[in-house]
Amino acid sequence: MAGPLEPGAKELYERAIVIDSLGGIGGPSFSDDRDTSKGLLIPEELAAVRASGVTAVNLTLSRPTFDATMRNLDAWRAEIAKHPDYLTQALRPEDILAAKQAGKLAVIIGYQGLDMIENDMARIDASYDAGVRIMQLSYNKHNLLAAGSLDPISKGLTPFGRDVVARINQLGATVDVSHGNMRVAIDTAAASKKPIAITHTGARAIYDHPRNLPDEALTAVTRRGGVVGIYLVPFLGLDPIDATRRILVRHLDHALKICGEDHVGIGTDVDTMPIDYTPEYLKALEKFGVQRRKEGIATPLETGRLMGVPELNFPRKLQYIASDLLKAGYSSRVVEKVLGGNFLRLFQETWT
């Protein structure tokens, strides 16, 4: 059980714009054995979307090849259109505000890594035209644009990466440097004419892990107007066995102290639907981890641990994070910014 909420937390959450800057609304991304012939979402997942109270989510739809990515975008746009009572696509900041009024989830289509564009800048334009509004440059290892979180800090943003950042700026999408190393964050923040995002990361000052960024990277992004989303994954730290609400608040508190109240949000990196930790699920997770290790993109703690924060394994998890921040002494004004106000502001500045 999640326990009681702090006074005012429920009312705050219900009025807030709640943005998950990286999350999922379907089943586990590593599970390929489900029959999707009747659609990508099952009724239980749609019910979880409604129960979550989330206003908008950045949904990753990139795939290893550009053709596969475009097919995935087509499939998900059709799925969104199939459920108009639950879902709408976010192409403008106004779409997020409208979703809040209508009680729907605004789906922001995003990419995690731009490997599939290869050296073809036109694919950035095609992606934008297809509705992509958040574009993450690299994914754990370097590509033609940027280094990954597993690369040494001697590697950063490449000349081609700078050109891509400039084009994303011009088109009106958000540049994301999650899964990049510290040098990528610093280089991209300096190169971009608009604020950038780290949609899902943690604070390395709290727990030393390659996917958690050091203060120098976090402040480089936020000093120029960017926003940092803190995730709900084992990389937050073992406290003592799994990531906990307590250590999540430590990461959020640290980010707020060094970045400022206008530059911190939440990117859960988990699905809205609760995880059922069955033997079958754990077996699929281990298989997924083995494949990632073969591809050279796995990081420590990816397997052998429960994904997410087990204490927050339910749809309305962000409401309890809001409650925990209130309990930690943060004002309602600050908590509303963290829940989604800061990312909404970032989208208003970049989706132009």
Secondary structure as GFF3:
##gff-version 3
##sequence-region A 1 352
A	DSSP	alpha_helix	9	15	.	.	.	ID=ss1
A	DSSP	beta_strand	19	23	.	.	.	ID=ss2
A	DSSP	alpha_helix	43	52	.	.	.	ID=ss3
A	DSSP	beta_strand	56	60	.	.	.	ID=ss4
A	DSSP	alpha_helix	66	82	.	.	.	ID=ss5
A	DSSP	beta_strand	87	89	.	.	.	ID=ss6
A	DSSP	alpha_helix	93	102	.	.	.	ID=ss7
A	DSSP	beta_strand	105	112	.	.	.	ID=ss8
A	DSSP	three_ten_helix	115	117	.	.	.	ID=ss9
A	DSSP	alpha_helix	122	129	.	.	.	ID=ss10
A	DSSP	beta_strand	132	136	.	.	.	ID=ss11
A	DSSP	alpha_helix	159	171	.	.	.	ID=ss12
A	DSSP	beta_strand	174	176	.	.	.	ID=ss13
A	DSSP	alpha_helix	182	191	.	.	.	ID=ss14
A	DSSP	beta_strand	197	203	.	.	.	ID=ss15
A	DSSP	beta_strand	212	213	.	.	.	ID=ss16
A	DSSP	alpha_helix	215	222	.	.	.	ID=ss17
A	DSSP	beta_strand	227	230	.	.	.	ID=ss18
A	DSSP	three_ten_helix	234	236	.	.	.	ID=ss19
A	DSSP	alpha_helix	245	259	.	.	.	ID=ss20
A	DSSP	beta_strand	264	266	.	.	.	ID=ss21
A	DSSP	alpha_helix	279	295	.	.	.	ID=ss22
A	DSSP	three_ten_helix	310	312	.	.	.	ID=ss23
A	DSSP	alpha_helix	317	327	.	.	.	ID=ss24
A	DSSP	alpha_helix	332	336	.	.	.	ID=ss25
A	DSSP	pi_helix	337	341	.	.	.	ID=ss26
A	DSSP	alpha_helix	342	350	.	.	.	ID=ss27
###
